[in-house]
């Protein structure tokens, strides 16, 4: 009977600078509201969402939602563009993908 072995999740351990960068990204998404905001923006038609489309999904004030969006923007996970009185947000795919790559196995699990 064969046993399964787990594939490595990285080609090599991450360095100090990359660890600090990833920690900042994880800190930014370590909040249920911010995780939902990322999900909503990414799933929104056209890949971008107006702040006016986001606030109604939460039992929070508009300034609180803006605060969470600012944290995501500062972390480089989203970008925003003002159009008239509204700001439209979109994900920055390479930054969001950076989080996922840390946990994506390099290869399929081996069967021994």
GIPE-V527178 format. One record per pair of residues at least 4 apart in sequence whose C-alpha atoms are under 6 Angstrom apart, sorted by the first residue. I is the first residue (numbers start at 1). GAP is how many residues later the second one is. Records with the same first field share a line. If there is no record, write none. Layout:
# GIPE-V527178
I=GAP  GAP
This chain:
# GIPE-V527178
2=110
3=109
4=107
5=105
6=103
7=100  102
8=97
9=94  95  96  97
19=4
25=50
26=4
28=44
29=5  6
36=4
40=4
41=7  8
42=5
44=4  5
48=41  42
49=39  40
50=37  38
51=36
70=4
72=5  6
73=4  5  6
77=14  15  18  19
78=12  13  14
79=10  11
80=8  9
81=6  7
82=4  5
93=4
